[in-house]
Amino acid sequence: MKAYLDGRQEAVGQIAATGSTDPQEIGRAMQAFRNEVEGMARQSDHIKQVLDKTDLADRQLISISAVGPRTMQAPPPAAPAPSMPGLSGDGETASASSDV
């Protein structure tokens, strides 16, 4: 059972590493992973209960996505720093004061 839960965690980590936040994609991947361990559900009531809970969570994830896939967007490029008034291009300050 621990190996199954560890495998689920790893699979979610792999999906997250791609930047996907689509609940349907995550839920479907978890269901596919669950199908690989179907035989475990027949081993004991405890294992069946754990798998039933993970199945419920997967179904809830799939039902959440009403707007389609989402992926994390890269942040927009930083805007150039504003120029500082009073500085000329050669590093000297332009001054309105005159030498008196």
Contacts in CASP RR format, 6 or more apart in sequence:
PFRMAT RR
TARGET T0000
AUTHOR 0000-0000-0000
METHOD contacts of the structure
MODEL  1
MKAYLDGRQEAVGQIAATGSTDPQEIGRAMQAFRNEVEGMARQSDHIKQV
LDKTDLADRQLISISAVGPRTMQAPPPAAPAPSMPGLSGDGETASASSDV
1 40 0 8 1.000
1 46 0 8 1.000
1 47 0 8 1.000
1 50 0 8 1.000
4 37 0 8 1.000
4 40 0 8 1.000
4 51 0 8 1.000
5 50 0 8 1.000
5 54 0 8 1.000
7 33 0 8 1.000
8 30 0 8 1.000
8 33 0 8 1.000
8 54 0 8 1.000
11 29 0 8 1.000
11 30 0 8 1.000
11 33 0 8 1.000
12 26 0 8 1.000
12 29 0 8 1.000
12 30 0 8 1.000
15 25 0 8 1.000
15 26 0 8 1.000
15 29 0 8 1.000
18 71 0 8 1.000
19 71 0 8 1.000
19 72 0 8 1.000
20 26 0 8 1.000
20 69 0 8 1.000
20 70 0 8 1.000
20 71 0 8 1.000
20 72 0 8 1.000
21 70 0 8 1.000
21 71 0 8 1.000
21 72 0 8 1.000
22 65 0 8 1.000
22 68 0 8 1.000
22 69 0 8 1.000
22 70 0 8 1.000
22 71 0 8 1.000
23 61 0 8 1.000
23 62 0 8 1.000
23 64 0 8 1.000
23 65 0 8 1.000
24 61 0 8 1.000
24 62 0 8 1.000
24 64 0 8 1.000
24 65 0 8 1.000
24 68 0 8 1.000
24 69 0 8 1.000
25 69 0 8 1.000
26 61 0 8 1.000
27 58 0 8 1.000
27 61 0 8 1.000
27 62 0 8 1.000
28 62 0 8 1.000
30 54 0 8 1.000
30 57 0 8 1.000
30 58 0 8 1.000
30 61 0 8 1.000
31 55 0 8 1.000
31 58 0 8 1.000
31 62 0 8 1.000
34 51 0 8 1.000
34 54 0 8 1.000
34 55 0 8 1.000
34 58 0 8 1.000
37 51 0 8 1.000
40 47 0 8 1.000
40 51 0 8 1.000
41 47 0 8 1.000
41 48 0 8 1.000
41 51 0 8 1.000
42 48 0 8 1.000
86 93 0 8 1.000
86 94 0 8 1.000
86 95 0 8 1.000
87 93 0 8 1.000
87 94 0 8 1.000
88 94 0 8 1.000
END
